[in-house]
Amino acid sequence: MNRRSFFKSKVAGTAILASSGLVCKASAENPPTVNDNASILDVDVLVVGGGSAGHVAAIQAGRLGAKTVLLERNSQLGGTTTTGGVCFPGLFHAWGKQVISGIGWELVAKSVEVDGRKLQDFTRNHRSHVPHHVDLNGQLYSLLAEEACLDAGVSLAYYQYPEKVTQTPEGWLVEVRGQGVNYQLRCKQIIDCSGNATVVGMLGFERMRGDERQPGTQVVVYKGLDKDVVSKNAKQIQQMYDQAVKEGRLQKGDTWSGKAMQPIRSMKGNVNHIFGADATDAGTQTQTNLAGRKSVLRMLKFLKTIPGGENASIDRMMNETATRETFRIKGESTITVNDYQNGRKFDDALCYSFYPIDLHTKDGVVPKHLKRGVVPTIPRGALIPKGSTNLMVAGRCLSSDRLANSAARVQASCMGMGQAAACTAVLAAKSSTTPKEVHLGEIHSLLREHGAIVPT
Ligand SMILES: Cc1cc2nc3c(=O)[nH]c(=O)nc-3n(C[C@H](O)[C@H](O)[C@H](O)COP(=O)(O)OP(=O)(O)OC[C@H]3O[C@@H](n4cnc5c(N)ncnc54)[C@H](O)[C@@H]3O)c2cc1C
């Protein structure tokens, strides 16, 4: 199907956008902006949040010719992958073969290639899942994701968020805010990729949240340590570490393994546990960032006291402390940990997911691997808030119990969900129906046409 002909109103729609002054026609040379205090902007699909799921959803909707706006409250695409610094997405492969491909994989593979590296061999099985994560240059990834959005005609709206969402007979009326920005946007479908199911919450649909949440992580890589001296004194450094924890100069969670060598040796920087991390709103994100940065300062001060650590400093630290868990939606169906561990093939499965059960607690994390051959699926019902119409989610807030979520939340799965949700939303917008009503076979065909792997 030709993406330009998918929506017959595309050309007229672009004209409306351009004449409103809100959006110019997208191209890499002429990037669109959504930044004017003008009247109402009319689009087909609104994606809220440009993280692991959101940018893929927006690219897919754009490639299908849908007029698409992506609201992102931060400054770049990629979310936890880039702003959070978790630039090691997984898992696209299971048991020696690829189970998630499509737009997310296209960008990941391109990013590795442009970075001048090669992808590893995924046909080899390992005891650990870690060798199948793909190491990314996060900043490069955000550039390529942005380029793909612009090429697909997506209107990017950074530093903007929905303030109020009202249902209309045709879809939604959304009041958008940002610093100096204030406009209304009319759309047929919303895909909530905020990670926190923010729009779902605003509309009063049920969300789930445990009393306890997994800790977050302030990604940080240290430099300047004399490796030889440190290695020779490893035992003494561990004793110094334990003593510093006892005296309160360091805190539990400053390394999540309790091992002094973790922050010294880690090149990925996923070393601490920030307890109580929450990204639900500006207030909780501020508290989370403050806690993450205090942890880094404590660690840096400590490293400067150890043998070989006199010149310790920070090589790389992310702007935001990354959060593992906030809200999950209560969907039309919910993935349980049994479903996940038994590889339940849902009747309305849209994509695969593959990861160990990976619940981080105050005592660290011990991943529980899936049995050989098991590849879980993500159903459409887990992406649709119960009782809603014209609204989907994609990403870590999918409908799942806490343990299933600890696995299904990973980036490759979020990317698969983003692409699947976008195909569903665009088909619904095209035929003026709801995501629940769209013929499953049509969604599957469209996903396959766009390179995704559909569970069989
Ligand atoms: C420390 C840590 C380590 C992890 N390790 C791995 C790993 O090794 N491999 C792996 O694959 N996964 C890992 N994960 C999990 C994975 O990174 C996340 O679950 C996944 O990236 C979530 O994707 P998402 O799209 O749901 O949310 P996000 O990537 O968080 O994106 C949400 C986006 O929405 C934006 N947003 C939020 N609210 C609004 C709003 N109201 N308006 C506009 N924009 C909004 C945010 O700014 C953000 O850009 C890890 C997660 C963490 C925190």
The ligand as an SDF file (V2000), in Angstrom:
LIG
                    3D

 53 58  0  0  0  0  0  0  0  0999 V2000
   17.9810    1.7670   34.8690 C   0  0  0  0  0  0  0  0  0  0  0  0
   17.2380    0.9830   33.8520 C   0  0  0  0  0  0  0  0  0  0  0  0
   17.8740   -0.0750   33.2370 C   0  0  0  0  0  0  0  0  0  0  0  0
   17.2150   -0.7830   32.2320 C   0  0  0  0  0  0  0  0  0  0  0  0
   17.8720   -1.7810   31.5740 N   0  0  0  0  0  0  0  0  0  0  0  0
   17.3730   -2.2230   30.3920 C   0  0  0  0  0  0  0  0  0  0  0  0
   18.1590   -3.0310   29.5290 C   0  0  0  0  0  0  0  0  0  0  0  0
   19.2650   -3.4130   29.8660 O   0  0  0  0  0  0  0  0  0  0  0  0
   17.6340   -3.3620   28.3140 N   0  0  0  0  0  0  0  0  0  0  0  0
   16.3810   -2.9800   27.9530 C   0  0  0  0  0  0  0  0  0  0  0  0
   15.9680   -3.2520   26.8360 O   0  0  0  0  0  0  0  0  0  0  0  0
   15.5950   -2.2660   28.7750 N   0  0  0  0  0  0  0  0  0  0  0  0
   16.0720   -1.8620   29.9740 C   0  0  0  0  0  0  0  0  0  0  0  0
   15.3040   -1.0870   30.7990 N   0  0  0  0  0  0  0  0  0  0  0  0
   13.8700   -0.9010   30.5220 C   0  0  0  0  0  0  0  0  0  0  0  0
   13.5770    0.0620   29.4200 C   0  0  0  0  0  0  0  0  0  0  0  0
   14.6490    0.9510   29.2020 O   0  0  0  0  0  0  0  0  0  0  0  0
   12.2960    0.8740   29.6720 C   0  0  0  0  0  0  0  0  0  0  0  0
   11.3030    0.1200   30.3020 O   0  0  0  0  0  0  0  0  0  0  0  0
   11.7670    1.3990   28.3500 C   0  0  0  0  0  0  0  0  0  0  0  0
   12.7700    2.1960   27.7350 O   0  0  0  0  0  0  0  0  0  0  0  0
   10.4950    2.1880   28.5550 C   0  0  0  0  0  0  0  0  0  0  0  0
   10.0910    2.7230   27.3080 O   0  0  0  0  0  0  0  0  0  0  0  0
    8.7940    3.6610   27.2310 P   0  0  0  0  0  0  0  0  0  0  0  0
    8.6900    4.1230   25.8380 O   0  0  0  0  0  0  0  0  0  0  0  0
    7.6400    2.9740   27.8680 O   0  0  0  0  0  0  0  0  0  0  0  0
    9.1380    4.8730   28.2120 O   0  0  0  0  0  0  0  0  0  0  0  0
   10.3240    5.9300   28.0920 P   0  0  0  0  0  0  0  0  0  0  0  0
   11.4510    5.4360   27.2740 O   0  0  0  0  0  0  0  0  0  0  0  0
   10.6180    6.3510   29.4980 O   0  0  0  0  0  0  0  0  0  0  0  0
    9.6560    7.1300   27.2960 O   0  0  0  0  0  0  0  0  0  0  0  0
    8.6300    7.9180   27.8080 C   0  0  0  0  0  0  0  0  0  0  0  0
    8.7740    9.2790   27.1550 C   0  0  0  0  0  0  0  0  0  0  0  0
    7.6090   10.0260   27.4030 O   0  0  0  0  0  0  0  0  0  0  0  0
    7.9600   11.3520   27.7660 C   0  0  0  0  0  0  0  0  0  0  0  0
    6.8480   11.8580   28.5530 N   0  0  0  0  0  0  0  0  0  0  0  0
    6.4430   11.4440   29.7660 C   0  0  0  0  0  0  0  0  0  0  0  0
    5.3410   12.1020   30.1340 N   0  0  0  0  0  0  0  0  0  0  0  0
    5.0320   12.9330   29.1320 C   0  0  0  0  0  0  0  0  0  0  0  0
    3.9980   13.8910   28.9190 C   0  0  0  0  0  0  0  0  0  0  0  0
    3.0580   14.0810   29.8370 N   0  0  0  0  0  0  0  0  0  0  0  0
    3.9870   14.6010   27.7660 N   0  0  0  0  0  0  0  0  0  0  0  0
    4.9690   14.4360   26.8300 C   0  0  0  0  0  0  0  0  0  0  0  0
    5.9820   13.5350   26.9850 N   0  0  0  0  0  0  0  0  0  0  0  0
    5.9930   12.7910   28.1120 C   0  0  0  0  0  0  0  0  0  0  0  0
    9.2640   11.1850   28.5190 C   0  0  0  0  0  0  0  0  0  0  0  0
   10.0160   12.3820   28.5330 O   0  0  0  0  0  0  0  0  0  0  0  0
    9.9450   10.0710   27.7110 C   0  0  0  0  0  0  0  0  0  0  0  0
   10.7220   10.5850   26.6500 O   0  0  0  0  0  0  0  0  0  0  0  0
   15.9000   -0.4100   31.8580 C   0  0  0  0  0  0  0  0  0  0  0  0
   15.2560    0.6540   32.5010 C   0  0  0  0  0  0  0  0  0  0  0  0
   15.9130    1.3510   33.4790 C   0  0  0  0  0  0  0  0  0  0  0  0
   15.2330    2.5100   34.1270 C   0  0  0  0  0  0  0  0  0  0  0  0
  1  2  1  0
  2  3  1  0
  2 52  2  0
  3  4  2  0
  4  5  1  0
  4 50  1  0
  5  6  2  0
  6  7  1  0
  6 13  1  0
  7  8  2  0
  7  9  1  0
  9 10  1  0
 10 11  2  0
 10 12  1  0
 12 13  2  0
 13 14  1  0
 14 15  1  0
 14 50  1  0
 15 16  1  0
 16 17  1  0
 16 18  1  0
 18 19  1  0
 18 20  1  0
 20 21  1  0
 20 22  1  0
 22 23  1  0
 23 24  1  0
 24 25  2  0
 24 26  1  0
 24 27  1  0
 27 28  1  0
 28 29  2  0
 28 30  1  0
 28 31  1  0
 31 32  1  0
 32 33  1  0
 33 34  1  0
 33 48  1  0
 34 35  1  0
 35 36  1  0
 35 46  1  0
 36 37  1  0
 36 45  1  0
 37 38  2  0
 38 39  1  0
 39 40  1  0
 39 45  2  0
 40 41  1  0
 40 42  2  0
 42 43  1  0
 43 44  2  0
 44 45  1  0
 46 47  1  0
 46 48  1  0
 48 49  1  0
 50 51  2  0
 51 52  1  0
 52 53  1  0
M  END
$$$$
